[in-house]
């Protein structure tokens, strides 16, 4: 059994399509098919049920997939550990976030401390983020809500109150607080389902008897303040994402402890480089400072 066979098998298993897998691997379809066939011959069982160029993992394939993923995961961790031990710096930190409002400040602090380290950040839904984390393809995730799992370490770093943002001139703009039930007839702007804060808000509103009516749903939380300011709708916005705009008023929510928990996540079995350890220290210190400022 060869390493290349396992890599090709994982690509086909995840996509379940020979053409797409070959395109992603930058190899010919015939080469990919022959490699998978040799792997099946080595194992003595078929791994896929075939229908044209589409393949679906069968019972054997599903069982073997878990082992193959684990094997390649461990090899990649070994490669990273040797890279770190050789005293060559980790060139890039891979980060995934579902909450980006605090990210600029965190990255600024980390860059001031380690200007030699680069980073690559992806804004993802909760499920997309967890998939990359479980595969060992990201060093850390900054998530709201926190995620528990056998392979996941979860450290809650901040409790972030959620506020109601309304434009100046709105009937609530002279208020400092509002109850959720007073908002049942309002039009909202927000992020799409799948983001932690959106799912939390919908659940809490449903518990008091209404479902928010969204006139806008996007995947860029930072854009919501501009849309509220334009008078399109009101929004639930975490305090850390509050924008000091003159044309927006932020209200506390009465009778509900409406907060989101921000957590730092990492894979329990992943090798953690020196740079990654320093990044975690920066995140914890950053939120400790914010907590003191809001007390």
ABEGO torsion letter per residue (X at the ends): XBAAAAAAAAAAAAAGBAAAAAAAAGBBAAAAAAAAAAAAAAAGBBABBBBEABBBBBAAAAAAAAAAAAAAAAAAAAAAAAAAAAGBBBABBBBBBABAAAAAAAAAAAAAABAABBBBBBBBBAAAAAAAAAAGABABBBBOBBBBBAABBBBBABBBBBBBBBBBGBAAAABABBBAAAAAABBBBBBBBGBAAAAAAAAAAAAAGBBBBBABBBABAAAAAAAAAAGABBBBBBAAABBBBAABBBBBBBGBBBBBBBBBBBBAABBBBAAAAAAAAAAAAAAAAAAAAAX
